[in-house]
Amino acid sequence: MSRVIKDIDAGLEAYPDLQRVTEDGFIRVKGEIPLIHPEKGEIDRYEVLIKFPESFPRCFPNVIETSKKIPRIADRHVNNDNTLCLAVLPEERVISKNGISFKFFLDKLLVPHLARETYRERKGVYPDGEYAHGYEGIWEYYEGTLGQDDRTKIIEELEIIVHSKWPERNHKCPCGSGLKFKKCHNEKWNEIIKPGRDYVQKTLILLKGNLHETN
C-alpha cells in the first residue's frame, strides 16, 4: 500500500486541485480537474472522486464525476454505479495488464476523457468517434481488431484463439485468405490475447450469451 500511496502522491504533484484523503480506512482522491487549452486557458473544470480497487495498478481507478456535468446515461459512458466508463474492458485489460502509474491514468486517460465530454456537451458529438457502451462496445472492439463484422464468425475465431493450437507462422491462415498466418491474422490474434487467455475465455462466454439473447 505504501508503494501505491507514493505513486498517487507523485501523480498529484501536477494536479494541485486534487488531494489524497482517507475515508473509512480507504484511500481516495478528490477535488477538481481543470481542462487547460494551451492558447485559451481554462475551458472547463470537473469535480471528481477517485477510488482505488485492490487490483490497482493493474486496473483503472474508479472515477465518479461529482460535479454532475455529465448526464448519468450509458450514451455518455456512465456506468450504473455512476463511475465513468473510460474504455471497453478488453482495452482496459491491455493498457493496465503490466500496471499503470496514477499520473499516466490522469494524463492519458481521465483528462482526455473529460475533454471529450466537454466537446460532446458543446458540439453534440464526440470529436474522434467512440466505442458504444456495454456489450456493444466490446463487440465493436473485436470487430475492429479482427476486421470482421459477422458476430457468429467472431465467436468462432475467439474459440480458436482460446481453445486451439495456433498455426505455425509460415502455415496458411485458418481464415481462408490463402496467406501465411504471419502475414494475416497472427498480429490480430496476438492483440486479442494480450489481456490473457483466461480473460478472453470469460469474455467469450459473455459474448456467446449476449449473441444468443439477441438472436
C-alpha positions as CSV (number, residue, x, y, z in Angstrom):
1,M,0.0,0.0,0.0
2,S,2.9,2.4,0.7
3,R,4.0,2.0,-2.9
4,V,0.5,2.9,-4.1
5,I,0.4,5.9,-1.9
6,K,3.8,7.1,-3.2
7,D,2.6,6.6,-6.7
8,I,-0.6,8.5,-6.1
9,D,1.2,11.4,-4.4
10,A,3.7,11.6,-7.4
11,G,0.7,11.9,-9.7
12,L,-0.9,14.6,-7.7
13,E,2.1,16.9,-8.0
14,A,0.9,18.1,-11.4
15,Y,-2.7,18.4,-10.1
16,P,-2.8,20.9,-7.2
17,D,-6.6,20.9,-7.1
18,L,-6.7,17.2,-6.2
19,Q,-5.8,15.8,-2.9
20,R,-5.4,12.4,-1.3
21,V,-7.7,11.6,1.6
22,T,-8.6,8.6,3.7
23,E,-12.3,7.8,4.2
24,D,-13.5,4.8,6.2
25,G,-10.0,3.4,6.0
26,F,-9.8,3.6,2.2
27,I,-7.6,5.9,0.2
28,R,-9.4,8.3,-2.1
29,V,-8.5,11.2,-4.3
30,K,-11.0,14.1,-4.6
31,G,-11.1,17.6,-5.9
32,E,-11.2,19.3,-9.2
33,I,-9.5,18.8,-12.6
34,P,-9.3,21.9,-14.8
35,L,-9.1,21.4,-18.5
36,I,-6.4,23.8,-19.8
37,H,-6.2,24.8,-23.5
38,P,-2.6,25.9,-24.5
39,E,-3.9,29.1,-26.0
40,K,-7.4,29.8,-24.5
41,G,-6.5,28.8,-20.9
42,E,-9.0,27.0,-18.7
43,I,-12.0,25.9,-20.7
44,D,-13.8,23.7,-18.2
45,R,-13.5,22.1,-14.8
46,Y,-14.8,18.9,-13.3
47,E,-15.1,17.7,-9.7
48,V,-14.2,14.1,-9.2
49,L,-13.9,11.3,-6.6
50,I,-11.4,8.6,-7.4
51,K,-11.4,5.2,-5.7
52,F,-8.7,2.6,-6.0
53,P,-9.7,-1.1,-6.3
54,E,-7.4,-3.7,-4.7
55,S,-6.1,-4.7,-8.1
56,F,-4.8,-1.2,-8.9
57,P,-2.4,-0.5,-10.6
58,R,-3.3,-3.5,-12.8
59,C,-6.7,-2.0,-13.5
60,F,-8.1,1.6,-13.8
61,P,-9.2,3.5,-10.7
62,N,-12.9,4.1,-10.4
63,V,-13.9,7.7,-11.1
64,I,-17.2,9.4,-10.1
65,E,-17.7,12.8,-11.7
66,T,-19.3,14.5,-8.7
67,S,-20.0,17.9,-10.3
68,K,-22.7,16.0,-12.3
69,K,-22.0,17.9,-15.6
70,I,-22.0,14.6,-17.5
71,P,-25.5,13.1,-17.8
72,R,-25.9,9.8,-16.0
73,I,-26.8,7.7,-19.1
74,A,-25.0,4.9,-20.9
75,D,-24.6,7.0,-24.1
76,R,-22.4,9.4,-22.1
77,H,-20.3,6.5,-20.8
78,V,-21.5,6.5,-17.2
79,N,-22.0,3.1,-15.5
80,N,-24.9,2.1,-13.3
81,D,-22.8,2.9,-10.2
82,N,-22.1,6.4,-11.5
83,T,-18.5,5.6,-12.3
84,L,-17.1,6.8,-15.7
85,C,-16.6,4.2,-18.4
86,L,-13.1,5.2,-19.7
87,A,-12.6,2.2,-22.0
88,V,-14.1,-1.0,-23.1
89,L,-12.9,-3.9,-20.8
90,P,-10.6,-5.5,-23.4
91,E,-8.8,-2.2,-23.9
92,E,-8.5,-1.6,-20.1
93,R,-7.0,-5.0,-19.7
94,V,-4.4,-4.4,-22.4
95,I,-3.5,-1.0,-21.0
96,S,-3.2,-1.9,-17.4
97,K,-2.0,-5.5,-17.7
98,N,1.5,-4.7,-16.5
99,G,0.5,-1.9,-14.2
100,I,0.0,1.8,-14.8
101,S,1.0,4.8,-12.8
102,F,-1.6,7.2,-11.4
103,K,-0.1,10.1,-13.3
104,F,-0.4,8.1,-16.5
105,F,-4.0,7.4,-15.7
106,L,-4.7,11.1,-15.1
107,D,-2.7,12.4,-18.1
108,K,-3.5,9.9,-20.7
109,L,-6.9,8.5,-19.7
110,L,-9.0,10.7,-17.4
111,V,-8.2,14.2,-18.6
112,P,-8.6,13.2,-22.3
113,H,-11.9,11.5,-21.4
114,L,-13.2,14.7,-19.6
115,A,-12.1,16.8,-22.5
116,R,-14.1,14.6,-24.9
117,E,-17.1,15.0,-22.7
118,T,-16.8,18.8,-22.7
119,Y,-16.5,18.7,-26.5
120,R,-19.6,16.4,-26.7
121,E,-21.6,18.7,-24.5
122,R,-20.8,21.7,-26.6
123,K,-20.8,20.2,-30.1
124,G,-23.3,17.4,-29.7
125,V,-20.9,14.7,-30.9
126,Y,-17.6,13.2,-29.8
127,P,-14.5,14.5,-31.6
128,D,-12.9,11.2,-32.6
129,G,-15.6,8.6,-32.6
130,E,-16.2,6.2,-29.8
131,Y,-17.0,2.6,-28.8
132,A,-20.6,2.0,-27.7
133,H,-21.3,1.3,-24.1
134,G,-21.6,-2.2,-22.6
135,Y,-21.7,-5.3,-24.8
136,E,-21.9,-3.3,-28.0
137,G,-18.6,-1.6,-27.1
138,I,-16.9,-5.0,-26.6
139,W,-18.4,-6.3,-29.9
140,E,-17.1,-3.2,-31.7
141,Y,-13.6,-3.7,-30.2
142,Y,-13.4,-7.2,-31.5
143,E,-15.0,-6.2,-34.9
144,G,-12.3,-3.6,-35.3
145,T,-9.4,-5.7,-34.1
146,L,-10.3,-8.8,-36.2
147,G,-11.6,-6.8,-39.2
148,Q,-14.8,-8.9,-39.0
149,D,-18.4,-7.7,-38.5
150,D,-20.1,-11.2,-38.6
151,R,-20.5,-11.8,-34.9
152,T,-21.0,-15.5,-35.3
153,K,-17.7,-15.7,-37.1
154,I,-16.1,-13.5,-34.3
155,I,-17.2,-16.1,-31.8
156,E,-15.8,-18.9,-33.9
157,E,-12.5,-17.1,-34.2
158,L,-12.3,-16.4,-30.5
159,E,-13.0,-20.1,-29.8
160,I,-9.9,-20.9,-32.0
161,I,-7.8,-18.2,-30.3
162,V,-8.6,-19.5,-26.8
163,H,-9.0,-23.3,-27.2
164,S,-7.0,-24.4,-30.3
165,K,-3.3,-24.6,-31.1
166,W,-2.3,-21.7,-33.2
167,P,-0.9,-22.4,-36.7
168,E,2.8,-22.0,-37.3
169,R,3.8,-18.6,-38.6
170,N,4.5,-19.9,-42.1
171,H,1.4,-22.1,-42.3
172,K,-1.7,-20.9,-44.1
173,C,-4.0,-18.7,-42.0
174,P,-7.2,-20.5,-40.9
175,C,-9.3,-17.6,-42.1
176,G,-9.1,-19.0,-45.6
177,S,-7.3,-16.0,-47.1
178,G,-4.5,-18.2,-48.6
179,L,-1.9,-16.0,-46.9
180,K,0.7,-17.3,-44.4
181,F,-0.5,-16.9,-40.8
182,K,2.3,-14.4,-40.0
183,K,1.1,-12.2,-42.9
184,C,-2.6,-12.4,-41.9
185,H,-4.2,-13.0,-38.5
186,N,-1.1,-13.5,-36.4
187,E,-0.8,-9.9,-35.3
188,K,-4.6,-9.6,-34.7
189,W,-4.6,-12.7,-32.6
190,N,-1.7,-11.5,-30.5
191,E,-3.5,-8.3,-29.9
192,I,-6.7,-10.1,-28.8
193,I,-4.8,-12.4,-26.4
194,K,-2.8,-9.5,-24.7
195,P,-5.2,-9.3,-21.7
196,G,-4.6,-13.0,-21.0
197,R,-6.2,-16.2,-22.2
198,D,-8.4,-16.6,-19.1
199,Y,-9.8,-13.1,-19.6
200,V,-10.6,-13.7,-23.3
201,Q,-12.2,-17.0,-22.4
202,K,-14.5,-15.3,-19.9
203,T,-15.3,-12.6,-22.4
204,L,-16.1,-15.2,-25.0
205,I,-18.7,-16.8,-22.6
206,L,-20.3,-13.5,-22.1
207,L,-20.5,-12.6,-25.8
208,K,-21.9,-16.1,-26.6
209,G,-24.7,-15.5,-24.1
210,N,-25.3,-12.0,-25.5
211,L,-25.4,-13.2,-29.1
212,H,-27.9,-15.9,-28.1
213,E,-30.1,-13.4,-26.3
214,T,-30.2,-11.0,-29.3
215,N,-30.9,-13.7,-31.9
